[in-house]
Amino acid sequence: MATAGAGDEGRRIPRRRARVDGTATYELESSAGADRTLRLLDFAEFMAEEPRDLDEIALATYVAGASERARLELTGARVRLGDGSEVEVEVERVGGRRDLSVPVPAGALAVTLDYRVELPHRYWPLGCVWRRCSLSGAIAPLPSEPARGGAWLPSEGRVVAPTRWTVSGARFGAVPDWVPGTEPSREQDKGLRGQELVVTRETTNPDAPIAYPAVFWGPRWHHETIWHRGVEVRVLSITRRPGDRYPDESLLHPLRDIAGHVHAIAKESLDIASATGIEPAPDAQLTVVQGPLRTDVAQFHPTAVMVSDQYLELIATDRLAKFHDIQVARAVADLIAYGHFVGGRDGSVDLWLSSALGVGLAQLWQRQRELRDEFAADLLASFTFVPAIDHFLYSGQAAFSSAYFRGSEDKMPVRYHPLYFAHELPTGRRIHEKLVDLIGEQALADFYTAAVADPGQDPVQLAEQAWGRELGWFFDQWLGPYPDVDYAIADVRSTKGADGRWRHEIDIVRDGEHAVIEPVQVYVAERGGGDHYLVWNGEAAPGESLLDQPAWHRHTFVLETDGDLEVVRLDPRSRLTQVSRVPVGRFNRGDNNDPLFNDRNPAKARFLYNGFGLTFAASEFATATTPQARINAVSAFAIFEASLRRDLRHTLHFSTFTDRETNFGGSIASSVYFGGKRNRQRRKLRVRNSLSVSWLNRSGLDESGGVRLNESLRLIHDNRKFTLWPERGHSISVGVSASQTVRVDGATDHRFVLGLDAGWSQLWRIAHHHVIATRLQASMGLPLRSDLEFRSLQRAGGNGGLAGFGGNELFGRAVAMGRMEYRHVWVDDLRIPALNLMWLRTIGGALFGGVATVSPCERIAGWFGRGTWYGQVGYGLTARLQILGVTPQFFRLDVAVPIGRKTGRTCLGETFPGYLAEVQGRPPEDAQGFLVPYSIYINFTQPF
């Protein structure tokens, strides 16, 4: 029995958080026997520290601001004995999870705990965001039992033991006389202030024990209820149902009919469950609650389904909406299957068996909806030249990324779920998918039919009966952590015979941390047509037990064809989960390759339009007096990238550009990568070699044009996992360049310059969404047997430097600069659509400043001296968006003010700012009009 109240009349609760005071009484099964202990799991203690090693996109699905932890504080513990008396007991925290260990003396009948839970500002399933709170598995310490599974399941794991829960009372501390579910009086309603408290205590089988009931509270939800097959389907959504309702929604309507989608999915899921033998009890409840969930589109809990407030926030076509709908269908199916199986056997078996059946029911729902069995890679395969799509498919940095990719594993970077946080058992997706690959769909259907018909039977024996073979090794292997395993096409050998036919030998290598037996499929295509599917059952030592199988093995397929091979692909249906097994060495740290790169022979080329950039110096444009000067205030570039797909070793870059010096230019660069990965697309260390060609204009500060060649070599170490709004990491670079400006009009004053530069950008994270970013850089140009011109000097002003100064204002032979920014977020979790193509998620800012020392133009002597220092301050308005509801995007508008502006400074024989007026045909006395008091820049990336 548990009693909980959201808040109380005591001390003030910190803003954006909540507190629950509760009493839980655990009735014991037997009073006989010796002294024992009751082991309780504390989900509130989970994630006491912010998850590490996550990129900014993944981290943002767990934390909603400054990292906070939930807390459960025991305020009393007592045991009721057989004679009715109560004695106080001391409760210990044990193990790395800090489980609660309660001593239970012989003859005890019940244990009662008084406790207080503090909920953090954190995304669901446990926390409060936008005043919407979920208590989830922290409603009380949860009874547990040892997790049981496969050969490699860690022994310290525990699962929640289902029990019969009775919530005898739940109320707001501010309105203690109001009972949830009843109509409040006028005075009660005034005290509630539009708040609602929801307690869900039933599955679709009201008589079944459960792991925990669910409790939610916050601004009143919009309730939509239907009855289907005797089940009350309740949907609590955060917005009203729109006028355009499912299935007749408008493509551009900013609001989706959440209740309509969920009701349709629930009805169809209940029909499918009934057809498979699961008939929910009469008057059962199926509750779906929408709230700030970020790790999944939808999430199953024993008595409720949580649906994200970003559910269906993508282009409103059926073909795209299905990616979200399928996740809701699976969560609903999990709830139905859980109600059918829970309490019938060991808690570990209940967990994976109900989840596996949930996957199967969701796939039946998908077929009934006549949806294609396609995922994002199929849908977008022809559009990978678009940078957002390429980044989405291969980086994994996207909202709800697990919803868009096929596979056999529910990947949980952080096991942030009350049913999974205390052990390493998998979800049922792995068991379902691996079973269907091994025994086939018909045998799997027979297994599910038998399990549904007799929930108390041992599912392993039922699976063996359905397949006709022993399967103990299968569950020993898969009921535990997913093994690190890497597959590769090691070699393809082809020989043409005298009869004109071809004989091929295809070697597949498997390298695992321990033995693995799983089916491996290979797709082979002949030139001129002809497809072949080869399957290896994964057994390396036939007849040997699982533990006696080798961890490393080479398997050879032999195939005869009429023609030569065009392509060989390993795992064409994406059934395998792989981790790079590159040995750890001096210059790598393991897992420094894409494990799928060697799954195709030959490797496929990748050519990508990687982005278009436009820098608009609005202030310079406004003060310009000639058309050419206005054109010079605009810089633009287009970038392209080429590589072998999933190759993290070599990349080619191509670009075209125009700027204040260049009519038109192009460049080609190659990058060779080393070291460990910083994300799924890039490794940390690279050597970049580039060559650029520029057709120079005559309308800038230099009167002569020509063609400029620039060659550079740069070493870069970058460990930032995400570059649009990074919060951790650094980028360090050193480079050398050579520039040759060749006149093409017959003149002979060619210019040759050697350049040196170095830079260090560092991010100092204060809290989530609050970062100090610093940048130190220095560069110099050394003329080689020629004179300098303005375009070969180092610039300190303009975008990328001291933005408060104009791009043509500060020159020197050498420049050293330091910049600092405080990047922060004002408002997060916005849901503002733009034609349903983009969603504005975050508005923030960047307070920045910087200083630079600029040497004279004619020499380096005097650098860092008096009169060489300049500064700036400014503020940038930032916005973070999602394209198509998935891919992140960034926008920034900067306003900068110069500090220490000087007049009368000479450079290459010209006096500034008078020379700025002269080049635009104005007298020098008009120069002050070209020195704007502030500068405005628009960017789509961070300045550093």
Residue pairs with C-beta under 8 A, 6 or more apart in sequence:
1 24
1 25
1 27
1 165
1 166
1 167
1 168
2 22
2 23
2 24
2 25
2 139
2 140
2 165
2 166
2 167
2 168
2 213
3 22
3 23
3 24
3 167
3 168
3 169
3 170
4 20
4 21
4 22
4 117
4 135
4 139
4 140
4 167
4 170
4 215
5 20
5 21
5 22
5 170
5 171
5 172
5 173
5 176
6 18
6 19
6 20
6 133
6 170
6 171
6 172
6 173
6 197
6 215
6 217
7 13
7 18
7 19
7 20
7 172
7 173
7 174
8 19
8 21
8 173
8 174
9 173
9 174
9 176
10 173
13 19
16 65
16 121
16 128
16 129
16 131
17 68
17 118
17 119
17 120
17 121
17 128
18 118
18 119
18 128
18 133
18 217
19 116
19 117
19 118
19 119
20 116
20 117
20 119
20 135
20 138
20 139
21 115
21 116
21 173
22 114
22 115
22 116
22 117
22 139
22 140
23 112
23 113
23 114
23 115
24 112
24 113
24 115
24 140
24 141
25 110
25 111
25 112
25 113
26 38
26 110
26 111
26 112
26 113
26 143
26 163
27 109
27 110
28 38
28 104
28 108
28 109
28 110
28 111
31 82
31 106
31 107
31 108
31 109
32 106
32 107
33 106
34 106
35 103
35 104
35 105
35 106
36 104
37 101
37 102
37 103
37 104
38 101
38 102
38 104
38 111
38 143
39 94
39 99
39 100
39 101
39 102
39 143
39 144
39 158
40 99
40 100
40 101
40 102
40 141
40 142
40 143
40 144
41 97
41 99
41 100
41 137
41 141
41 142
41 143
41 144
41 158
41 160
41 418
41 421
41 422
42 72
42 97
42 98
42 99
42 100
42 138
42 141
42 142
43 70
43 126
43 136
43 137
43 138
43 142
43 418
43 421
44 70
44 71
44 72
44 117
44 118
44 126
44 138
45 70
45 71
45 72
45 97
45 98
46 70
46 97
46 416
46 421
46 422
47 62
47 69
47 70
47 414
47 416
48 69
49 67
49 69
50 59
50 63
50 67
50 768
51 59
51 62
51 63
51 413
51 414
54 62
54 413
54 414
54 721
55 397
55 679
55 721
55 722
56 721
56 722
56 725
56 726
56 727
56 728
57 397
57 398
57 399
57 722
57 888
58 397
58 413
59 727
59 768
60 294
60 768
61 123
61 294
61 295
61 399
62 122
62 123
62 294
62 295
62 414
62 416
63 122
63 123
63 768
64 121
64 122
64 123
64 127
64 129
64 292
64 768
64 828
64 829
65 121
65 767
65 768
65 769
65 828
66 121
66 767
66 768
66 769
66 770
67 767
67 768
68 120
68 121
68 122
69 120
70 117
70 118
70 119
70 120
70 122
70 126
70 127
70 138
71 117
71 118
72 115
72 116
72 117
72 118
72 138
72 141
73 115
73 116
73 117
73 118
74 91
74 100
74 113
74 114
74 115
75 114
75 115
75 116
76 88
76 112
76 113
76 114
77 88
77 89
77 90
77 91
77 102
77 111
77 112
77 113
77 114
78 86
78 87
78 88
78 89
78 111
78 112
79 86
79 87
79 88
79 89
79 102
79 103
79 104
79 105
79 108
79 110
79 111
79 112
80 86
80 108
80 109
80 110
80 111
80 112
81 87
81 105
81 107
81 108
81 109
82 107
82 108
82 109
86 112
87 105
89 102
89 103
89 111
90 103
91 100
91 101
91 102
91 113
92 100
92 101
93 99
93 100
93 101
94 100
94 101
95 156
96 156
97 421
97 422
99 144
99 158
99 422
100 113
100 141
102 111
102 113
104 111
113 140
113 141
115 140
115 141
117 135
117 138
119 126
119 127
119 128
119 133
119 135
119 138
120 126
120 127
120 128
121 127
121 128
121 129
122 128
122 129
123 129
123 292
123 293
123 294
123 295
124 134
124 136
124 291
124 292
124 293
124 294
124 299
124 306
125 134
125 136
125 137
125 293
125 299
125 301
125 306
125 416
125 417
125 418
126 134
126 135
126 136
126 137
126 138
126 416
126 418
127 133
127 134
127 292
128 134
128 218
129 291
129 292
129 829
130 218
130 219
130 292
130 829
131 195
131 218
131 219
132 216
132 217
132 218
132 219
132 238
132 291
132 292
133 216
133 217
133 218
134 214
134 215
134 216
134 289
134 291
134 306
135 214
135 215
135 216
136 212
136 214
136 215
136 301
136 418
137 160
137 211
137 212
137 301
137 417
137 418
137 419
137 421
138 418
139 212
139 213
139 214
139 215
140 212
142 160
142 161
142 211
142 212
142 418
143 160
143 161
143 163
144 158
144 159
144 160
144 161
144 422
145 158
145 159
145 161
145 346
145 347
146 155
146 157
146 158
146 159
147 153
147 157
147 158
147 159
147 348
147 422
147 423
147 424
147 425
148 346
148 348
148 349
149 348
149 352
149 425
149 475
149 479
149 480
150 475
150 476
150 477
150 478
150 479
150 480
151 476
151 477
151 480
151 546
151 547
152 480
152 481
152 483
152 514
153 423
153 424
153 425
153 479
153 480
153 481
154 423
154 424
154 480
154 481
157 422
157 423
157 424
157 425
158 422
158 423
159 347
159 348
159 351
159 419
159 422
159 423
159 425
160 211
160 212
160 347
160 418
160 419
160 422
161 211
161 347
162 208
162 209
162 210
162 211
162 302
162 342
162 343
162 347
162 350
163 209
163 210
164 209
164 210
165 201
165 209
165 210
165 212
165 213
166 201
167 199
167 201
167 213
169 179
170 180
170 197
170 199
170 215
171 177
171 178
171 179
171 180
171 197
172 178
172 191
172 192
172 195
172 197
172 217
174 191
174 192
175 184
175 188
175 191
175 192
177 188
178 184
178 185
178 188
178 191
178 192
180 196
180 197
180 198
180 199
181 199
184 192
194 219
194 220
195 217
195 218
195 219
195 220
196 217
196 218
196 219
196 220
196 221
197 215
197 216
197 217
198 215
198 216
198 217
198 221
198 236
198 287
198 289
199 213
199 214
199 215
200 213
200 214
200 215
200 216
200 285
200 287
200 289
200 303
200 304
201 210
201 213
201 303
202 284
202 285
202 303
203 210
203 284
203 302
203 303
203 335
203 338
203 339
203 342
204 231
204 280
204 281
204 284
204 285
204 286
204 335
204 336
204 339
204 340
205 280
205 281
205 284
205 339
205 340
205 342
206 281
206 283
206 284
206 285
207 281
208 339
208 342
208 343
209 342
209 343
210 302
210 303
210 342
211 302
211 342
211 418
211 419
212 301
212 302
212 303
212 418
213 302
213 303
214 287
214 289
214 301
214 302
214 303
214 304
216 236
216 289
216 291
216 304
218 291
219 238
221 236
221 237
221 238
221 289
221 290
222 236
222 237
222 238
222 239
222 240
222 241
222 259
223 234
223 235
223 236
224 234
224 235
224 237
224 241
224 259
224 263
225 232
225 233
225 234
225 235
226 233
226 263
226 267
227 233
228 266
228 267
228 270
229 270
229 271
229 274
229 279
229 280
230 280
230 281
230 282
230 283
230 284
231 270
231 280
231 284
231 285
231 286
232 283
232 284
232 285
232 286
233 262
233 263
233 266
233 267
233 270
233 286
233 288
234 285
234 286
234 287
234 288
235 258
235 259
235 262
235 263
235 288
235 290
236 287
236 288
236 289
236 290
237 258
237 259
237 290
238 290
238 291
238 309
239 255
239 258
241 257
241 258
241 259
241 260
242 249
242 253
242 255
242 256
242 257
244 250
244 253
244 257
245 257
245 260
246 257
246 260
246 261
246 264
247 260
247 264
249 256
249 257
249 316
250 316
251 315
251 316
251 317
251 836
252 316
252 835
252 836
253 316
253 836
254 833
254 836
256 311
256 312
256 313
256 316
258 290
258 307
258 311
258 312
261 312
261 321
261 325
261 328
262 288
262 307
262 328
265 325
265 328
265 329
265 332
265 365
266 286
266 288
266 332
268 329
268 365
268 368
268 369
269 329
269 332
269 333
269 336
269 361
269 362
269 365
270 280
270 286
270 336
272 333
272 361
272 364
272 365
272 368
273 279
273 280
273 333
273 336
273 337
273 361
276 361
276 364
276 448
276 449
276 452
277 449
277 452
277 453
278 336
278 337
278 340
278 452
280 286
280 336
280 339
284 339
286 305
286 332
286 335
286 336
287 303
287 304
287 305
288 304
288 305
288 306
288 307
288 328
288 332
289 304
289 305
289 306
289 307
290 306
290 307
290 308
290 309
290 311
291 306
291 307
291 308
291 309
292 308
292 309
292 829
293 299
293 306
293 307
293 308
293 309
294 308
294 310
294 399
295 414
295 416
296 308
296 327
296 331
296 400
296 402
296 403
297 307
297 308
297 310
297 311
297 323
297 324
297 327
297 328
297 400
297 403
298 305
298 306
298 307
298 308
298 311
298 327
298 328
298 330
298 331
298 332
299 305
299 306
299 331
299 417
300 330
300 331
300 332
300 334
300 335
300 338
300 358
301 335
301 418
301 419
302 335
302 338
302 342
302 419
304 335
305 328
305 331
305 332
305 335
306 331
307 328
307 331
308 400
309 829
309 831
310 399
310 400
310 831
310 839
310 885
311 324
311 328
312 321
312 324
313 831
313 833
313 839
313 882
313 885
314 320
314 321
314 323
314 324
314 836
314 884
314 885
314 886
315 836
315 837
315 884
315 885
316 836
319 379
320 379
320 884
322 366
322 369
322 371
323 375
323 376
323 400
323 403
323 404
324 400
324 403
325 369
326 362
326 365
326 366
326 371
326 403
327 400
327 403
329 362
329 365
329 366
330 358
330 359
330 362
331 358
333 357
333 358
333 359
333 360
333 361
333 362
333 365
334 354
334 355
334 358
334 428
335 358
336 358
336 361
337 353
337 354
337 355
337 357
337 358
337 361
338 350
338 354
338 355
338 358
340 354
340 357
340 452
340 455
341 350
341 353
341 354
341 357
341 451
341 455
342 350
342 354
343 350
344 350
344 455
344 456
345 456
345 458
348 423
348 425
348 479
349 459
351 419
351 425
352 425
352 426
352 427
352 428
352 431
352 479
353 428
353 431
353 451
353 459
354 428
355 427
355 428
355 429
355 431
356 428
356 429
356 431
356 432
356 435
357 428
357 432
357 448
357 451
357 452
358 428
359 428
359 429
359 432
359 433
360 432
360 444
360 448
366 373
372 378
375 404
375 405
375 406
375 574
376 392
376 393
376 404
376 405
377 393
377 405
377 406
377 574
380 389
380 392
380 393
383 389
384 390
384 393
384 606
384 608
385 607
385 608
385 609
386 609
387 608
387 609
387 610
387 611
388 883
388 884
388 887
388 889
389 887
390 606
390 608
391 397
391 681
391 887
392 398
392 404
392 886
392 887
394 646
394 680
394 681
395 679
395 680
395 681
396 679
396 680
397 679
397 680
397 722
397 888
398 404
398 886
398 887
398 888
399 882
399 885
399 886
400 886
402 410
402 411
404 886
405 574
406 573
406 574
407 433
407 574
407 575
407 577
408 429
408 430
408 433
408 434
408 437
408 575
408 576
408 577
409 426
409 429
409 430
409 433
409 482
409 577
410 426
410 427
410 429
410 430
411 577
412 420
415 421
415 424
420 427
424 480
424 481
425 479
425 480
426 478
426 479
426 480
426 482
430 478
430 482
431 478
431 479
432 444
433 575
434 474
434 478
434 518
435 444
435 447
435 463
435 474
436 444
437 518
437 519
437 575
438 467
438 474
438 518
438 519
439 447
439 463
439 466
439 467
443 466
443 467
443 468
444 466
446 466
447 459
447 462
447 463
447 466
447 467
450 457
450 462
450 465
450 466
451 457
451 459
451 462
454 462
460 471
460 472
460 475
463 471
463 474
464 470
464 471
473 517
473 545
473 546
474 517
476 546
477 483
477 515
477 516
477 517
477 546
482 577
483 512
483 513
483 514
483 516
484 512
484 513
484 579
484 581
485 510
485 511
485 512
485 513
485 516
485 576
485 577
485 578
485 579
485 581
486 510
486 511
486 512
486 578
486 579
486 580
486 581
486 595
487 508
487 509
487 510
487 511
487 520
487 570
487 571
487 576
487 578
487 595
487 599
488 508
488 509
488 511
488 570
488 598
488 599
489 506
489 507
489 508
489 522
489 568
489 570
489 598
489 599
489 600
489 601
490 507
490 508
490 509
490 554
490 598
491 505
491 506
491 507
492 504
492 505
492 506
492 507
492 565
492 568
492 601
493 504
493 505
493 506
493 507
494 502
494 503
494 504
494 505
494 564
494 565
495 502
495 503
495 504
496 502
496 503
496 564
497 503
500 562
501 560
501 561
501 562
502 560
502 561
502 562
502 563
502 564
502 565
503 558
503 559
503 560
504 524
504 557
504 558
504 559
504 560
504 561
504 565
505 556
505 557
505 558
506 522
506 524
506 534
506 556
506 557
506 558
506 559
506 568
507 554
507 555
507 556
508 520
508 522
508 536
508 554
508 555
508 556
508 557
508 570
509 552
509 553
509 554
509 555
510 516
510 520
510 538
510 540
510 552
510 553
510 554
510 555
511 551
511 552
511 581
512 551
512 552
512 581
513 551
513 581
514 551
515 540
515 546
515 547
515 548
515 549
515 550
515 551
516 538
516 549
516 551
517 537
517 538
517 539
517 540
517 546
517 549
518 538
518 576
519 535
519 536
519 537
519 538
519 575
520 535
520 536
520 538
520 555
520 570
520 571
520 576
521 533
521 534
521 535
521 570
521 571
521 572
521 573
521 575
522 533
522 534
522 535
522 536
522 557
522 568
522 569
522 570
522 571
522 572
523 531
523 532
523 533
523 534
523 567
523 568
523 569
523 572
524 531
524 532
524 533
524 534
524 559
524 561
524 565
524 567
524 568
524 569
525 531
525 532
525 565
525 566
525 567
525 568
526 532
526 561
526 562
526 563
526 564
526 565
526 566
527 563
527 564
527 565
527 566
528 563
529 563
530 561
530 562
530 563
532 559
532 561
533 572
534 557
534 559
536 555
536 557
539 549
540 549
540 550
540 553
540 555
541 548
541 549
541 550
567 600
567 601
567 602
568 600
568 601
569 599
569 600
569 601
570 598
570 599
570 600
571 599
578 595
578 596
578 599
579 591
579 595
580 590
580 591
580 592
580 593
580 594
580 595
581 590
581 595
582 588
582 590
582 591
582 592
582 593
583 590
584 590
587 674
587 675
587 685
588 674
588 675
588 676
589 675
589 676
590 676
591 676
591 677
592 648
592 675
592 676
592 677
592 683
593 648
593 649
593 677
594 646
594 647
594 648
594 680
596 646
597 603
597 644
597 645
597 646
597 647
597 648
600 645
603 644
603 645
603 646
603 647
604 644
604 645
605 642
605 643
605 644
605 645
606 641
606 642
606 643
606 644
606 645
607 640
607 641
607 642
608 640
608 641
608 642
609 638
609 639
609 640
610 639
610 640
610 641
610 653
611 638
611 639
611 940
612 636
612 637
612 638
612 639
613 635
613 636
613 637
613 638
613 639
613 940
613 941
614 634
614 635
614 636
614 938
614 940
615 634
615 635
615 636
615 799
615 937
615 938
615 939
616 633
616 634
616 937
616 938
617 633
617 634
617 635
617 798
617 799
617 806
617 807
617 935
617 936
617 937
618 633
618 935
618 936
618 937
618 938
619 806
619 932
619 934
619 935
619 936
620 629
620 632
620 633
620 806
620 807
620 808
620 932
620 935
621 630
621 633
621 634
622 932
623 929
623 930
623 932
624 630
624 632
624 633
624 920
625 920
625 921
625 922
626 699
626 920
626 921
628 697
628 699
629 699
629 919
629 920
632 659
632 660
632 697
632 699
632 700
633 660
635 657
635 658
635 659
635 660
635 799
636 657
636 658
637 655
637 656
637 657
637 658
638 655
638 656
638 657
639 653
639 654
639 655
640 653
640 654
640 655
641 651
641 652
641 653
641 654
642 651
642 652
642 653
642 654
643 650
643 651
643 652
644 650
648 673
648 677
648 681
648 682
648 683
649 672
649 673
650 670
650 671
650 672
650 673
651 670
651 671
651 673
652 668
652 669
652 670
652 671
653 667
653 668
653 669
653 670
653 671
653 690
654 666
654 667
654 668
654 669
655 666
655 667
656 664
656 665
656 666
657 664
657 665
657 666
657 667
658 664
658 665
659 665
660 700
660 807
660 808
661 694
661 696
661 697
661 700
661 702
661 791
662 694
662 695
662 696
662 697
663 695
663 696
663 697
664 694
664 695
665 692
665 693
665 694
665 695
666 692
666 693
667 690
667 691
667 692
667 693
668 690
668 691
668 692
669 688
669 689
669 690
669 691
670 688
670 689
670 690
671 686
671 687
671 688
671 689
672 686
672 687
673 682
673 683
673 685
673 686
674 683
674 684
674 685
674 686
674 687
675 683
675 684
675 685
675 717
676 683
676 684
677 683
677 684
678 684
678 718
678 719
678 720
678 721
678 729
679 721
679 722
682 718
684 717
684 718
684 719
685 715
685 716
685 717
686 715
686 716
686 718
687 713
687 714
687 715
687 716
688 712
688 713
688 714
688 715
688 716
689 711
689 712
689 713
689 714
690 710
690 711
690 712
690 714
691 709
691 710
691 711
692 708
692 709
692 710
693 707
693 708
693 709
694 707
694 708
694 710
695 705
695 707
696 702
696 705
696 706
696 707
696 708
696 741
696 791
697 705
698 704
698 705
699 919
700 790
700 791
700 808
700 919
701 790
701 791
701 808
701 910
701 915
701 919
702 789
702 790
702 791
704 743
704 745
704 747
704 749
704 789
705 743
705 744
705 745
706 741
706 742
706 743
706 744
706 745
706 747
706 750
707 741
707 742
707 744
708 739
708 740
708 741
708 742
708 791
709 739
709 740
709 742
710 737
710 738
710 739
710 740
711 737
711 738
712 735
712 736
712 737
712 738
712 755
713 735
713 736
713 737
714 733
714 734
714 735
714 736
715 733
715 734
715 735
716 731
716 732
716 733
717 730
717 731
717 732
717 733
718 729
718 730
718 731
718 732
719 729
719 730
719 731
720 726
720 728
720 729
720 730
720 731
720 763
721 728
721 729
723 941
723 942
724 880
724 888
724 889
724 890
724 941
724 942
725 823
725 878
725 880
725 888
725 890
725 942
726 763
726 771
726 942
727 763
727 765
727 768
727 769
727 771
728 763
728 765
729 763
730 760
730 761
730 762
730 763
731 759
731 760
731 761
731 944
732 759
732 760
732 761
733 757
733 758
733 759
733 760
734 757
734 758
735 755
735 756
735 757
735 758
736 754
736 755
736 756
736 757
737 754
737 755
737 756
737 757
738 752
738 753
738 754
738 755
739 751
739 752
739 753
739 754
739 755
739 781
739 792
740 750
740 751
740 752
741 750
741 751
741 752
741 789
741 791
741 792
742 750
743 749
743 750
749 786
749 787
750 786
751 783
751 786
751 787
751 788
751 789
751 792
752 783
752 784
752 785
752 786
753 781
753 782
753 783
753 784
753 786
753 788
753 792
754 781
754 782
754 784
755 779
755 780
755 781
755 782
756 779
756 780
756 782
757 777
757 778
757 779
757 780
758 777
758 778
758 779
759 775
759 776
759 777
759 778
759 944
760 775
760 776
760 777
761 773
761 774
761 775
761 944
762 773
762 774
762 775
763 771
763 772
763 773
764 771
764 772
764 773
764 774
765 771
765 772
766 772
769 824
769 825
769 828
769 842
769 844
770 822
770 823
770 824
770 825
771 822
771 823
771 824
772 820
772 821
772 822
772 823
773 820
773 821
773 822
773 823
773 942
773 944
774 818
774 819
774 820
774 821
775 817
775 818
775 819
775 820
775 943
775 944
776 817
776 818
777 816
777 817
778 814
778 815
778 816
778 817
779 794
779 814
779 815
780 794
780 813
780 814
780 815
780 855
780 860
781 788
781 792
781 793
781 794
781 813
781 814
782 813
783 792
788 813
788 857
788 858
788 908
789 908
790 808
790 811
790 907
790 908
793 811
793 812
793 813
793 857
793 907
793 908
794 811
794 812
794 813
794 814
794 815
794 854
795 801
795 807
795 810
795 811
795 815
796 802
796 805
796 810
796 811
796 812
796 815
796 817
796 852
796 854
796 870
797 803
797 804
797 805
797 806
797 807
797 808
797 809
797 810
798 805
798 806
798 807
798 808
798 809
799 807
799 937
799 939
799 943
800 943
801 810
801 815
801 817
801 852
802 810
802 817
802 850
802 852
802 870
802 871
802 872
802 896
802 898
803 872
803 874
803 894
803 896
803 935
803 937
803 943
804 871
804 872
804 873
804 874
804 896
804 897
804 898
804 899
804 934
804 935
805 870
805 872
805 898
805 901
805 935
806 916
806 930
806 931
806 932
806 935
808 916
809 912
809 913
809 916
809 931
810 852
810 854
810 870
811 854
811 857
811 907
811 908
812 854
812 855
812 856
812 857
812 863
812 868
812 907
813 855
813 856
813 857
813 858
813 859
813 860
814 854
814 855
814 860
814 863
815 852
815 853
815 854
815 855
816 852
816 853
816 863
816 864
817 850
817 851
817 852
817 853
818 850
818 851
818 852
819 848
819 849
819 850
819 943
819 944
820 848
820 849
820 850
821 846
821 847
821 848
821 876
821 943
822 846
822 847
822 848
823 844
823 845
823 846
823 878
824 844
824 845
824 846
824 847
825 842
825 843
825 844
826 843
826 844
826 845
827 842
827 843
827 844
828 841
828 842
829 841
829 842
830 839
830 840
830 841
830 842
830 843
831 839
831 841
832 839
832 840
833 839
833 840
834 840
836 885
837 883
837 884
838 881
838 882
838 883
838 884
838 889
839 881
839 882
839 885
840 879
840 880
840 881
841 880
841 881
841 882
842 878
842 879
842 880
843 877
843 878
843 879
844 878
844 879
844 880
845 875
845 876
845 877
845 878
846 875
846 876
846 878
846 892
846 894
847 874
847 875
848 872
848 873
848 874
848 875
848 876
848 894
848 896
849 871
849 872
849 873
849 874
850 871
850 872
851 869
851 870
851 871
852 869
852 870
852 871
853 863
853 864
853 868
853 869
853 870
854 863
854 868
854 870
855 861
855 862
855 863
855 868
856 862
856 863
856 907
857 906
857 907
857 908
858 908
862 868
867 902
869 900
870 898
870 899
870 900
870 901
870 902
871 898
871 899
871 900
872 896
872 897
872 898
872 899
873 896
873 897
873 899
874 894
874 895
874 896
874 897
874 934
875 894
875 895
876 892
876 893
876 894
876 895
877 892
877 893
877 894
878 890
878 891
878 892
878 893
879 890
879 891
879 892
880 888
880 889
880 890
880 891
881 888
881 889
881 890
881 891
882 888
882 889
883 889
889 940
890 940
890 941
890 942
891 938
891 939
891 940
892 938
892 939
892 940
892 941
892 942
893 936
893 937
893 938
894 935
894 936
894 937
894 938
894 939
894 943
895 934
895 935
895 936
896 934
896 935
896 937
897 933
897 934
898 933
898 934
898 935
901 931
903 912
903 913
903 927
904 911
904 912
905 911
905 912
906 912
911 924
912 927
913 927
913 928
913 930
913 931
914 924
914 925
914 927
915 924
915 927
916 927
916 930
916 931
917 923
917 924
917 925
917 926
917 927
917 929
917 930
918 924
920 930
922 929
